[in-house]
Amino acid sequence: MILARIICLLPGLMLLPSGIGWMINPAETSTSFGFIFEELSSAAQNALIRDLTAFFLVVPILCLMSAITVNYRWIFAVAILFALVVLAHIIAATIHGTGFIMEMFLPEIVILILSISGTYLIAKQQN
């Protein structure tokens, strides 16, 4: 059970610094995503701050809830979210021609694998 809890916490620990960064210092955090924050309109800055703060903080919350309650549904939500993130990355790279951004794509794959593994381990233990 401890292994399942640790695996569930890892994706949240990976994303927590970005969530805090978007909330506290979005101009600096945006550079690691390729944005020049000051060049964006106020509406674009607002959208990035609110949406990416929410995205990068909801995952740690779901991971923590899964580890505390030992309920696979919370970490399964992370798996669904990151399955969509990986799919969207593939679509962006192939259909829209952005190319694969490996420094983003590989962590997305790792988080997807961890969240699927956590889902499996907890569901297996509950049955």
VOPAGU-2260 file (C-alpha; in pm, 1 decimal, decimal comma):
REM VOPAGU-2260
SITE   aa  ch    i         X         Y         Z
SITE  MET   A    0       0,0       0,0       0,0
SITE  ILE   A    1     288,6     237,5      73,5
SITE  LEU   A    2     428,3     188,2    -278,0
SITE  ALA   A    3      90,2     280,2    -430,9
SITE  ARG   A    4      74,2     593,6    -217,9
SITE  ILE   A    5     425,5     699,6    -317,5
SITE  ILE   A    6     352,6     641,3    -686,7
SITE  CYS   A    7      34,7     847,5    -653,0
SITE  LEU   A    8     223,3    1137,9    -496,3
SITE  LEU   A    9     503,1    1155,3    -755,0
SITE  PRO   A   10     308,1    1328,3   -1037,2
SITE  GLY   A   11     185,4    1589,1    -790,6
SITE  LEU   A   12     537,5    1651,6    -664,6
SITE  MET   A   13     656,1    1692,4   -1023,7
SITE  LEU   A   14     394,8    1959,3   -1102,3
SITE  LEU   A   15     366,7    2144,7    -770,8
SITE  PRO   A   16     663,9    2379,1    -836,9
SITE  SER   A   17     509,4    2492,5   -1166,2
SITE  GLY   A   18     172,3    2554,3   -1002,4
SITE  ILE   A   19     327,4    2763,1    -728,8
SITE  GLY   A   20     544,6    2939,7    -985,6
SITE  TRP   A   21     246,2    3038,0   -1201,1
SITE  MET   A   22      72,7    3174,6    -892,1
SITE  ILE   A   23     366,7    3359,5    -736,2
SITE  ASN   A   24     598,5    3456,0   -1023,4
SITE  PRO   A   25     430,2    3398,0   -1360,5
SITE  ALA   A   26     677,3    3611,1   -1559,0
SITE  GLU   A   27     969,0    3389,3   -1458,7
SITE  THR   A   28     773,9    3064,2   -1480,4
SITE  SER   A   29     648,0    3147,1   -1829,2
SITE  THR   A   30    1002,0    3153,0   -1969,2
SITE  SER   A   31    1038,0    2778,2   -1912,8
SITE  PHE   A   32     729,9    2735,2   -2132,3
SITE  GLY   A   33     868,7    2957,1   -2407,2
SITE  PHE   A   34     655,1    3263,3   -2334,5
SITE  ILE   A   35     779,9    3619,1   -2313,0
SITE  PHE   A   36     528,4    3720,1   -2050,1
SITE  GLU   A   37     570,0    4096,0   -2080,7
SITE  GLU   A   38     496,0    4082,6   -2454,7
SITE  LEU   A   39     155,6    3920,7   -2401,9
SITE  SER   A   40    -165,0    4119,2   -2367,8
SITE  SER   A   41    -323,2    4153,4   -2024,5
SITE  ALA   A   42    -594,2    3908,5   -2128,9
SITE  ALA   A   43    -332,7    3653,3   -2238,9
SITE  GLN   A   44    -135,3    3700,9   -1916,2
SITE  ASN   A   45    -453,8    3655,1   -1713,6
SITE  ALA   A   46    -547,0    3340,5   -1907,0
SITE  LEU   A   47    -203,1    3187,7   -1857,9
SITE  ILE   A   48    -190,9    3268,4   -1487,5
SITE  ARG   A   49    -537,4    3140,0   -1402,1
SITE  ASP   A   50    -548,2    2836,6   -1632,4
SITE  LEU   A   51    -196,5    2709,5   -1575,5
SITE  THR   A   52    -210,2    2771,6   -1201,4
SITE  ALA   A   53    -528,7    2565,7   -1189,1
SITE  PHE   A   54    -387,2    2291,6   -1413,2
SITE  PHE   A   55     -59,6    2260,4   -1226,0
SITE  LEU   A   56    -222,1    2272,2    -880,4
SITE  VAL   A   57    -521,4    2044,6    -941,3
SITE  VAL   A   58    -293,4    1750,0   -1019,8
SITE  PRO   A   59    -105,5    1768,7    -686,1
SITE  ILE   A   60    -440,1    1800,3    -505,6
SITE  LEU   A   61    -581,1    1492,6    -682,8
SITE  CYS   A   62    -259,8    1300,3    -616,1
SITE  LEU   A   63    -267,9    1390,7    -249,3
SITE  MET   A   64    -634,2    1294,4    -219,7
SITE  SER   A   65    -559,6     959,4    -381,3
SITE  ALA   A   66    -268,9     891,6    -147,1
SITE  ILE   A   67    -465,0     992,2     163,5
SITE  THR   A   68    -789,2     810,8      83,3
SITE  VAL   A   69    -624,0     522,4    -105,2
SITE  ASN   A   70    -894,9     564,5    -366,1
SITE  TYR   A   71    -793,2     501,1    -726,1
SITE  ARG   A   72   -1056,4     738,6    -868,1
SITE  TRP   A   73    -851,7    1049,2    -782,1
SITE  ILE   A   74    -532,6     928,8    -950,1
SITE  PHE   A   75    -739,8     790,4   -1238,4
SITE  ALA   A   76    -857,9    1147,3   -1301,0
SITE  VAL   A   77    -491,1    1246,3   -1336,9
SITE  ALA   A   78    -441,7     956,7   -1581,6
SITE  ILE   A   79    -735,7    1077,1   -1792,9
SITE  LEU   A   80    -607,2    1434,8   -1787,3
SITE  PHE   A   81    -257,5    1334,5   -1895,0
SITE  ALA   A   82    -383,5    1094,5   -2159,5
SITE  LEU   A   83    -549,4    1400,1   -2311,6
SITE  VAL   A   84    -234,7    1610,0   -2264,4
SITE  VAL   A   85     -25,5    1347,7   -2445,2
SITE  LEU   A   86    -286,0    1316,1   -2721,5
SITE  ALA   A   87    -299,5    1695,5   -2762,3
SITE  HIS   A   88      81,0    1709,8   -2776,4
SITE  ILE   A   89      81,2    1448,4   -3054,3
SITE  ILE   A   90    -191,5    1637,8   -3243,3
SITE  ALA   A   91      -5,6    1968,4   -3203,9
SITE  ALA   A   92     317,6    1810,7   -3326,0
SITE  THR   A   93     176,5    1621,4   -3622,4
SITE  ILE   A   94    -130,4    1809,3   -3743,8
SITE  HIS   A   95     -36,7    2163,5   -3644,1
SITE  GLY   A   96     335,2    2124,6   -3715,5
SITE  THR   A   97     471,6    2237,1   -3379,2
SITE  GLY   A   98     704,9    1938,9   -3354,7
SITE  PHE   A   99     755,7    1724,1   -3047,9
SITE  ILE   A  100     892,7    1925,1   -2756,8
SITE  MET   A  101    1075,9    1640,6   -2583,2
SITE  GLU   A  102    1151,1    1832,3   -2261,6
SITE  MET   A  103     773,2    1860,4   -2218,8
SITE  PHE   A  104     659,9    1538,1   -2388,0
SITE  LEU   A  105     873,2    1299,7   -2182,7
SITE  PRO   A  106     754,2    1429,5   -1841,8
SITE  GLU   A  107     395,9    1409,2   -1972,1
SITE  ILE   A  108     454,2    1041,9   -2058,0
SITE  VAL   A  109     615,0     978,3   -1717,0
SITE  ILE   A  110     319,7    1136,6   -1535,4
SITE  LEU   A  111      75,7     934,1   -1747,4
SITE  ILE   A  112     261,5     609,5   -1667,4
SITE  LEU   A  113     282,9     692,4   -1295,3
SITE  SER   A  114     -86,4     780,0   -1273,4
SITE  ILE   A  115    -188,3     462,8   -1459,4
SITE  SER   A  116      40,9     261,3   -1232,1
SITE  GLY   A  117    -106,7     422,7    -920,8
SITE  THR   A  118    -457,7     357,5   -1047,8
SITE  TYR   A  119    -374,6      -6,8   -1114,4
SITE  LEU   A  120    -201,4     -66,9    -781,0
SITE  ILE   A  121    -477,5      86,9    -571,5
SITE  ALA   A  122    -759,1     -76,3    -771,2
SITE  LYS   A  123    -584,2    -413,7    -744,1
SITE  GLN   A  124    -549,3    -377,2    -367,3
SITE  GLN   A  125    -912,1    -272,5    -328,1
SITE  ASN   A  126   -1030,1    -583,4    -514,5
